[in-house]
Amino acid sequence: MSQSALANVPTVSLYGIRFSKLNMQDTVHLLAERIEQRQPTQVITGNPIMVMTALEQTEFHNVMTEADLVVPDGTGVVWAASHIGQPVAERVPGFDLMHRLFEEGQVRGWRVFLLGTSQETIEKTARIIQEQYPGLAIAGYRNGFFGPADDQTIIKEIRDCAPDLLFVARAVDTQEPWIAKYKEALHIPVMMGVGGSFDVIAGVLKRAPKLFQKLRLEWLYRLLQQPSRYRRMFALPKFVVKVMRDKGNLGKHRKPA
């Protein structure tokens, strides 16, 4: 599959950020083809907080607009797309997408590298994933405590493991820009930031119960677990107000009015 194939993915633009309209199944199929064809692909699981951050920080906006595929992770993004008459097929949660890729990888024998969180958590995460998906190869893993001076060493370590997928669990303002900066050097078919997903897999955090997911209140459940995130959550009502105000111009705006 060529780069032009990604250009054919149906999208909706929210402030210049192109969100995929594909459903989960088609997204997995697309990424499976990217892996089989060895085409480096940065996947961003976009949500309202990330959109608002992009509107405040030009560099982060560039990262999101230049990503190969941005999927609608947050329910606010799904709502915004419908609000402007350009609905996406469904929400594509990053946590679920990662596990769907694990399932596909188990059948195809893909290799995975896990990068991020603490050493104890990443070791436990790797062990659990390997137990759940025995046909999947955990090519390597490393904690997320490193700085720019370590980047080249880490890139070499990852490349030496020859993974098909790289999942990075660091802070949003760190993981997406890091992947974007080193995408060409890493040259891995699928590279995706997964935030706190490793903490959930390892049991450090709990994923929202089905009821919260059904009511689209996963953000509230996470806030209850991590009250320190309350400042970030202010972005959610700001996003709703801004989308309602800018309804006719969401595809054109790059900066807050």
N, C-alpha and C positions, 0 to 999 in steps of 0.2 A: 504494500500500500504506500503510495507516495504522499508527500506533504499536501498535495492538492486535494487528496481525499478528505483531509480534515477540513479544508475550506468548504466542502460540500455538506458538512454537518449543519443541520438547521439550528439557528441560534436566535436569541432575543437580546437586544442591546440594552443594558441598564447603565447609563452614564459612560458609554463607550466600552463597557466590559461585556463581552459576548458570552452569554450563558447558553449552554447546549440545551436543545429541546428533546434530546433522546431520552428514552426510558432506561431503566436499569439494565435490562437484558441487552438492548442494542449498544449501550455504553460498554458493557463487558465484551461483547462481540467485537466492537471497534478496537478496544485496547488489546484484545487477543490477537487481532490481525497486526497491530503495531508491533507486538512482541515477536510474532512469527516472521515479520519482515525486517526486524531489527531497526525500527525507526524510533529514535529518541523522542519521547513525548512527556512534557510536563503537564500533569493534571492538577488543577486547583479545585478544591471543594469549597465553593463560594457561599458566603452567608452575608447578611446585612452588616454585621460588624466590619467585615473585610471591605465591603463596598464603601462604607463611611470612612474607613481608614484610607482607602484609595482616593477619596475625594479630598482628603486633607493632606496627603503626601504624594507628590508627583511620582517619586521613585516607585512607591508601592503600586500606584495606578499603572505605571509602565509594566511592572511585573505581571499584573493581572491581565492587561490587554495583550501582552506578548506571549502568554501561556498558550500551549497548544490546545488545551481543552479545559474549560471551566464548567463544572457541573453544578446544578442548583441544590446545594446541600441544605441551606436554611429555608424554613417555611416562609420566611419573609420574602425571600427571592421568588418563590413559587407564587405567592400572593401578588407581588409587584408585577410579575409577567402577565398574570391574568388581568390585573387592574388596567393595564394598557392594551389589552386585547391581543396579546401575543403569548398565550399560555404554553408552558412546557408540558411534556407528557406526564411527568410526575417528579416528585422530589427524589434525588439520588444522594442519600446520606453517605458521607465518606466512610464511616465505620462499616456500613453494609457493603459498599463497593469494594472495600479492601477484602472483606471476607468472601465476596463473590469471586474475586480474583484469586484468592487462596484456593477456593473450590476448583476453579478452572485450572489453576496451576498444579493441583494434585493429579489431575487427569493427564496433563501435558508434561509433567515433570519439570516445571519451571523452578528457577533458583531465585531466592529472595534475600535481600539484605535489609536489616532493621537498624535504624540509626536514631538515637534519641533517648530521653528520660535518664533515670539513674542506672548505675550498673546493676544493682540488685533487681530492679524492675525489668530491664531489658533482658537479663538472663532468664528470668521467670517467663517473660513474654515469649521468648524464643522457644523455650521448652514446651509451653502450652500449645503454641501454634504447631510445633512439630508433632505433638501427640494427637492433635485434632486433625491434622492433614498430613498423614505419614508419607504420602506420595510427593509432597512438596519438599524441596531441598532448602533448608536454611543455610544459605551460602556464607553468611557471616552476620555479626551484629556488633554494635558499639554504643556506648552511652553518649548522651548529647552534651556533655560538659567539655567543650573545646572552644578555642578562639580562632581568629583569622590566621594566626601563626601556625596552626595545626592543619589547616585546610588541605594543603598539598599532600601531606602524609596520609590523611584520611581518604582523599580521592584515590590515591594509589592503592590503599588497603581495599577499598570498595571495588575498584577495577580489577584487582588481582583475584577477587572472588567471582568475577564474571557473572553478576546477577542479571536476571531478566526484569526484576522489579526492585525498586528502592523505595522504602517507606520511611519518611523522616518525621519524627515526633519531637518538635521543639516549639517554641513560641511562634505564633503566626507571623509576627514581624521579623522573625529570624528564618523560619523554615522555607517559606516561599521564595524570598530573595536569595537565599543560599542555593536552592535548587536552580533558580534562574541564572545565577552567576556562573555556576559550574556545570550547567546542563551539557554543554558541548564537550567539556573535559571528561565528565562522567560517562557520557555516551551509553546510557542505559535505556532500553525501550520504554519503560514506564517508571516515572519518578513522581511521587505524590506525597504531599504533606498530610499528616494524619493527626496532628494536635495531641490530644490526650488519650488517643485510642489504645496505646500500649498500657497506660495506667488502668484502663477499663479491662483489658484482656488479663492483666496480672492481678486484678482484684483490688488495686489501690483505690480506684473509684468505681462506682456502680453506674451502669447505664440506666437511663430513665426507664421506669416500668412501662409496659405496653399502653396503659391508660394515658400516661403523660405523652407518649409518642402519638397516640391517636388524637389527642386534644391539641397536638402541636405545642406542647409546653415543655419540651426537653430542656430548653434554655432555663426555665424556672427550676427544674429539678437540679440542673448542674449548679445554678446559683445557690441553691440550698446546701449543696455539698461544699461549694467553694465560695463563701460570702465575700472573699477578697476580690471577686470578679465583678462586684456591683457597679464599679465605675464604667467598665466596658459595656455593661448592659444598658447604660444610658443611650447607647447608639441605636438601640432597637426602636424606641418611640421616635427618635429623630429621623430614622430611616423612613418610617411610615409617613410622618408628616411631610418629609421632603418629596417622597414619591407622589403623594396626593397633590402637592403643590405643583410639581413639575410634570404631571401626567403626560402632557403633549410633547415634552422635550427630553424624555429620559435617554433617548439614543444620541442626543447631541451634547449634553452637559458633561463637562469634565471636572468642574470646580463648583462648590456650593455657591448659590446666588448671593 
